[in-house]
Amino acid sequence: MAKKTNTGRRLVLEVCCVVLVSTVLILAGCGTSKSEKTIKIALQAPITGDYAYEGQMAKQSVEVAAELINKAGGVLGKQVEIVVVDDGSNPKDSALAAQKAVSQKVVAVIGSYGSSVTEPAADIYEKNKLVSVGYGCTAVRLTMDKERKYFFRTCGRDDAQGLFFGKYAVETMGAKRIAIMHDNSTFAKGVADEAKKALDPYIAEGKTEIVYFDAITPKEKDFSAVVTKLRETNPDVWYFTGYYPEAGLLIRQARDAGLTCPFIGGNAAINDDFVKIAGLDVAKGAMMTQEPLVTDVTTDIAEQFKSLYMEKYNELPSSPWPVYAADALYAITGAIAKSGKTDSNSIAETMRTKMDGVEGVTGPVLFTDRGDRKDVPYKMYIVDPEGKLKVYNQ
């Protein structure tokens, strides 16, 4: 009888253990249920590194857009959750950031800033069949040299910017002698090459000439030899297609060396940090070819975005890229809402063929078969006496 009692006790204990373990597992499941109640979308951006200023604005912009989307009811009845991964502003860390984003089981990725930084990440996302939407990567080759099923971008391409510069420099400014400078990065060299190509017809007609076409070394601090060589070519206009840290130093040192011709930056050259680096006395009057800033966009979403962004940060993004990051979020969530699904194939197919009616901060978000955004406009901007970029109406 005693043996039966012990056996009975063991059975009771075993049942209790099973119940206890099951309860623990259920409770543990409750702790991870957040991923089931939200739609996770990653933002890959340069939170640290040379372009951290841009990365921080992108993070803020995407979070503001997510808040607006969630306040409006979210997507498919779920709230949008943003997962941020830092690519450190360089290609090596970009690959690591991409792998981290993949491991987070997100449904899509926004990113990144810089074509050479975006490229290795785009390859990893493509391999893992994960939709990624670049916001600050304009190199033509990202969509033309390699076909990527899952890669899109909300910004324009280098060829469109180069064409705009060439036409503006000759037809609006009447420039006879043009200097073009880049930094050999994928982005900057791409814009410079496209600008040169855009000028070829004018050169053939004898309307202008390129008196300088050369590269600087990124991250250098002393450009005295470069600006001396540039000054000797006596240009009517100087177009620098690189990034804002070098742009600020270059224009400061060039003005100190006596070069007085108009300075025009490509769309990564001028933001608030450029003004700080160059100094307001030098920065004012500098111009830039770029897509419209959010201050010049008046869509309903833009007004909501600007209001909430100002409420949180007391100033608006000083470059177009963070806003294109927000547009990428609207594109992804719009595609999910239209397809009713969160798998990559459904998102990608919808983004290519069924985006009518999907609006971002800057307007309709439509894509070509290659993943490029359709109908991206360009404007000429100028740094005003207060250090802010304004549309230049010459």
Secondary structure as GFF3:
##gff-version 3
##sequence-region A 1 394
A	DSSP	alpha_helix	2	31	.	.	.	ID=ss1
A	DSSP	alpha_helix	34	37	.	.	.	ID=ss2
A	DSSP	beta_strand	38	45	.	.	.	ID=ss3
A	DSSP	alpha_helix	52	71	.	.	.	ID=ss4
A	DSSP	beta_strand	79	86	.	.	.	ID=ss5
A	DSSP	alpha_helix	91	103	.	.	.	ID=ss6
A	DSSP	beta_strand	108	110	.	.	.	ID=ss7
A	DSSP	alpha_helix	115	127	.	.	.	ID=ss8
A	DSSP	beta_strand	131	134	.	.	.	ID=ss9
A	DSSP	alpha_helix	141	144	.	.	.	ID=ss10
A	DSSP	beta_strand	151	153	.	.	.	ID=ss11
A	DSSP	alpha_helix	158	167	.	.	.	ID=ss12
A	DSSP	pi_helix	168	172	.	.	.	ID=ss13
A	DSSP	beta_strand	177	182	.	.	.	ID=ss14
A	DSSP	alpha_helix	186	204	.	.	.	ID=ss15
A	DSSP	beta_strand	209	215	.	.	.	ID=ss16
A	DSSP	alpha_helix	224	232	.	.	.	ID=ss17
A	DSSP	beta_strand	237	240	.	.	.	ID=ss18
A	DSSP	alpha_helix	244	256	.	.	.	ID=ss19
A	DSSP	beta_strand	263	265	.	.	.	ID=ss20
A	DSSP	alpha_helix	272	278	.	.	.	ID=ss21
A	DSSP	alpha_helix	280	283	.	.	.	ID=ss22
A	DSSP	beta_strand	287	290	.	.	.	ID=ss23
A	DSSP	three_ten_helix	294	296	.	.	.	ID=ss24
A	DSSP	alpha_helix	300	313	.	.	.	ID=ss25
A	DSSP	alpha_helix	321	339	.	.	.	ID=ss26
A	DSSP	alpha_helix	344	353	.	.	.	ID=ss27
A	DSSP	beta_strand	359	360	.	.	.	ID=ss28
A	DSSP	beta_strand	363	364	.	.	.	ID=ss29
A	DSSP	beta_strand	379	383	.	.	.	ID=ss30
A	DSSP	beta_strand	389	391	.	.	.	ID=ss31
###
